[in-house]
Amino acid sequence: MKRLLGVFAHPDDESVACGGTIAKYARAGWQIDIVTATKGDAGGPAEVRAKELEEAAGVLGIRSITFLDYKDGKLSAMHPGEIEDALLQVMRESTPNVVITHETGGITNHPDHIKMSYATTFAFQTYAQFRHDQNPDDPNPPKLYYACFPESTISYLIKHRYFPSKLFDQPVRGVDDKRITTVIDIRRFASLKTKALHSHKTQAAILAKYFGIPHNPFFQQEYFVLRMRGEQEVFMGKNDRVSDRL
């Protein structure tokens, strides 16, 4: 059985960034686990948001949730190595084939997302070395993916005022389309992604804008950058083909 580990900052990040992909792979027989650094207490009571995530997890097919119980909005002030050590322990225990986290811009410029991207990358590098030491000839080493939004899509949505041009006092930018390595068709799982998002009731006002996008592209495809394959860094070249699977 293949195993996927999602690493996110807050409840609802999993559904927004890759809920359709999670549902798709769960129903293909993969074991799905997620780590959430906080309980999202800046956006509602912590225990309520935790329950909402548990409900969304049930919809998507997530097997387990690990809450690290850090303070929402405070991750960038954490001592260096603290989050990384916690994530490495989870990875070594769950031995995922695939790890997914936010891209380095945090998708929405959220400092917590950005911190989790870098912390997950560091932890994954150590985990990949651990796996290599166990099996140097492994033909299928673990992979690290960044969930992202393409620059072409974000530019269009900003132009037509479906998406803000700034978040956290920084311009909103997607990932350069040329860097995207993987596009997952989630149309068959859009209803599950929708139901999972609706599970996060405390975030209804924020998510209403997301749902209000006409012909919403985020319910058709989800986008990823393959960042590492084992210990090897991956860079998309002009002759590389975009994959339709993790």
Secondary structure as UniProt FT lines:
FT   STRAND          3..8
FT   TURN            11..12
FT   HELIX           13..27
FT   TURN            28..29
FT   STRAND          31..38
FT   HELIX           41..43
FT   HELIX           46..60
FT   STRAND          64..70
FT   TURN            72..73
FT   HELIX           75..77
FT   TURN            80..81
FT   HELIX           82..94
FT   STRAND          98..102
FT   TURN            104..108
FT   HELIX           111..134
FT   TURN            136..137
FT   STRAND          143..148
FT   HELIX           151..159
FT   TURN            160..161
FT   STRAND          166..167
FT   TURN            168..169
FT   STRAND          170..171
FT   HELIX           177..179
FT   STRAND          182..185
FT   HELIX           187..189
FT   HELIX           190..199
FT   HELIX           201..203
FT   HELIX           204..211
FT   TURN            214..215
FT   HELIX           217..219
FT   STRAND          221..229
FT   TURN            230..231
FT   STRAND          232..233
FT   TURN            238..239
//
